[in-house]
Amino acid sequence: MAVIHILDEHTIDQIAAGEVVERPASVVKELVENSMDAGADAITVEIKDGGIELIRVTDNGCGIMKEDLPNAFLRHATSKIHTAEDLSSVRSMGFRGEALGSIAAVAKVEMISKHTDALMGNRYVIEGGTEKESDEVGAPDGTTIIVRNLFYNTPARRKFLKTTATEGGYVADLMEHLAMSRPDISYTFIQNRQVRFSTSGNGDLKEVIYRIYGKDTAREIIPIISEQDGMTIEGYLGTPVNNRSNRNFENYFINRRYIKSNLIAKGIEEGYKAYMMQHRFPFCVLHITMDTQEVDVNVHPSKMDVRFHDQQQFMDFIIKAVAETLSAREMIADCDLNPEKEEKKIYKETPEPFEQKRRESEETYAGQERQTDFRLQPEQNSMLQKILEPKPVGKVTRPVQKNNPILKERDHIFVERPVQMELFDKQRVLSESSRKRYKIIGQIFDTYWLFELDDNLYFVDQHAAHEKVNYERLMKQLQENTVYQQQLDPPIVITVTGAERQMLLDALEYFEELGFEVEEFGGNEYAIRAIPLELYLNDPKDMFLDTLNELMETGLTGTPESIRQRIATMACKASIKGNMKISLTEMDALLDELLTLDNPYHCPHGRPTIFSMSKSEIERKFKRIV
């Protein structure tokens, strides 16, 4: 029988380090969050060889007093909280008191710090959890931490790290999210002696998005701001054109903390549901501010996972905020016949507290003075301002809640708060006033319609447009309890399998609410005696069986309302198809119906119903203008 014994402190520290320090990005995250908590407004991060050989984090924060330096590396030593009760109201980025001790247990660490009230700075060196040196040095206010040879004393851990390029990519991704979490802080990220990006720290989130994601992304974003029950969402949503093949571009922050949450991702995607095709995902940068009592960040040492007190209320708020913001904008994509190559990112240097001189004095940089000028040239600055300047298109609406401590906290993040715009009816293409000026040209390929308005040519997908009209009309009738049926005489008899029969019985009440009338006909046969009036022109049998089969793939999950919407979406696929000739009169009538919809720009599955091509683009193609 094995004897139970207590592990020594060195082993305990290395085990604990495994929870906090997984890779170089984990180290960078903990150190930068400490700089943020120290009140720094300029933070520089430098890595070499993916951060495995060197990580250097410099800030201009409040610094650490000499007597506190050794304590900072003890396990569970922190200045952020004092008792367990404080965990329910944590506002600082760090609070567990594990980071520095865990890093020092598996790396060689040097810290230089000067407190704002001290005359001199102090240097402290610790390797593998053991103190090596401690002395006074001249230094400006702030702290620099240098981490070398990560996992040098735990080769098994180091062996499982990925390549230096991959680990460096993880750090770069983290730094981009940290920059978006605090646009009021100037970040500089240096990788292998090259500046990857630098932000000004002026509080403009849109500028940060521009510097990280480039011009094209920054042009296709919509400001969002919404408040409800003490919760606030603000930031930017990408237009449907700005879609991606994965969720990596969904960025969201809770009380300035970058997190990952399936709940938030689901809420965002539900809000985009009417605008995004299946298996496509939106771009967004959202800052969510809420009472700390309503969210628990003490779930995992990484602090990337959180729990919410009322998950359903929180998700409903996200869905509503996203959907309402998108519905307030006209979503007609432009066709660019001359796509330009994406311009290189423009970086702007921000001051580094004292790290520049320090680097120049090291042997590594001997004789290599940095001559690169990262300042914007006048023409570049003009271009940047043109992209970033707000473009008001209507009356500005901004809900105001006085004396709200959460909003005061939020205002430290945003210097200029984004606002949601309302579009005047006359500025919409699909509006009553613009409709009078349409010049309908006709149908091409028996699938698309063309009409002209001002200096733009518009293309409409007849199937997507008809599908949207049918869906919106059906859902409106369902909400108003005025669903109209079309009786079928004689009824249509269908034969179903055992699995199809069970799904039909489970979903029968939803089908009946939408206007279907189905009854048993003996054995495995059912008779369809009525269908929704909006779907009468289609093949009822194929439409019903296709809807039933798709429902078997997706299942009856979600709220009753979401199930009704899913069935209506499936059924509306049976709208007029491509390769079907229709008359100008029919086009005219369908366009009139499109005008009445809240979102006429996308079908229920997220495909666009309409896009435009400008006269100038056509003239460029014919070389009339260059």
Secondary structure, DSSP 8 states (H G I E B T S, - for coil): --------HHHHHHHHHHHH-SSHHHHHHHHHHHHHHTT-SEEEEEEEGGGTSEEEEEE-S----GGGHHHHTSTT--SS-SSGGGGGG--SS--SS-HHHHHHHSSEEEEEEE-TT-SSEEEEEEETTEEEEEEEE---SEEEEEEESTTTT-HHHHHTS--HHHHHHHHHHHHHHHHHH-TTSEEEEEETTEEEEE---SS-HHHHHHHHH-HHHHHTEEEEEEEETTEEEEEEEE-TTSEESSGGGEEEEETTEE---HHHHHHHHHHTTTTS-TT-EE-EEEEEE--GGGEE-TTSTT----EESSHHHHHHHHHHHHHHHHHTS---EE--SS--------------SSHHHHHHHSGGGTT-------S--HHHHHHHHHHHS----S-EE----TT-HHHHHHHTT-SS---EE---GGG-SSSHHHHTT-EEEEEETTTEEEEEETTEEEEEEHHHHHHHHHHHHHHHHHHTT---EEEEEEEEEEE--HHHHHHHHHHHHHHHHTT-EEEEEETTEEEEEEEEGGGTTS-HHHHHHHHHHHHHHH-S-S-HHHHHHHHHHHHGGGS--TT----HHHHHHHHHHHTT-S-TTB-TTS-BSEEEEEHHHHHHHTTS--
